[in-house]
């Protein structure tokens, strides 16, 4: 949680501090996509430095059984996702609103991680008619904690693991981590007699909450960057064309109302 808070605020300066320069260069004909890719690739140096620093002290002081290179891969993927998420906030919101939203989303991500004392991924996959699974699916901390828990669990003996599954102190089965699927991270209804692949919702409902790879985090980071790039293009094009008339919050009451409504709809979609 603290890593997400600190990195999130630091990531917003990538696209949040040069709005005026970005708009001026866009009016001069600079490609928005090339601008986004260039700044994002340059930020990967920071992502690597943060990941190395965190891995160096956390792997030494935490006493975890996760191997250092596995922890580095996890932290790098996690920071990569957080950067992508905050790219969206920096592009679409003002600096003050972006920082506040980043803090709020960090706590929401922690609350929906499935092991923070809130609802488990098994429970969330059943909420809202089975549609609430999307909330932990886009939570970086859910995948972070799931990976750590999976790697830690390999050092527990079979008898201890089965006992832990039935323990009231930390009921892993209730949290969505069934011991019989521990070594099987692939989707599939093999045990249920089905032939098609399982969705995340179905996996979590049947105790397949284990995370054996950082690939979900990397895919989530790519998805966030796609949304950020699209938002940057629309924002830049809007300020260099006539779209600003629909998103302005200046002028009379009617203009302000239309502007705020347009922003709310844009944020919702």
Helices and strands as residue ranges (DSSP letters): H 2-11, H 13-16, H 19-27, H 32-61, H 68-92, H 95-111, H 121-124, G 127-130, H 133-137, H 140-153, H 158-165, H 172-175, G 179-181, G 190-192, H 200-205, H 215-239, H 244-247, H 253-268
